[in-house]
Amino acid sequence: MSLEFAKSPVKLSCIAPGPVHTELHRDLAIHPSISRNITRPLNADDVAETIRWVMTQPSHINIPQIVVLPQDHSI
């Protein structure tokens, strides 16, 4: 897809968040972050703030990929 937009003003970014606490996990007995010993998983606002940050960068800056993890997530 990036080749399709290479000569256009459209920029593409892949935002890859780590564990995010959402309603999708409400029916699980144990949230995936707990089994990984992550005390503070990301929340939807963290992901939204990352998207906002990427979108507000100057036009000469390209951010093709960004990985966002909770502080206690092992890399």
PyMOL commands that set and color helices and strands:
alter all, ss='L'
color gray80, all
select helices_A, chain A and resi 23-25+32-35+44-55
alter helices_A, ss='H'
color red, helices_A
select strands_A, chain A and resi 14-17+20-21+42-43+65-68
alter strands_A, ss='S'
color yellow, strands_A
deselect
rebuild
show_as cartoon
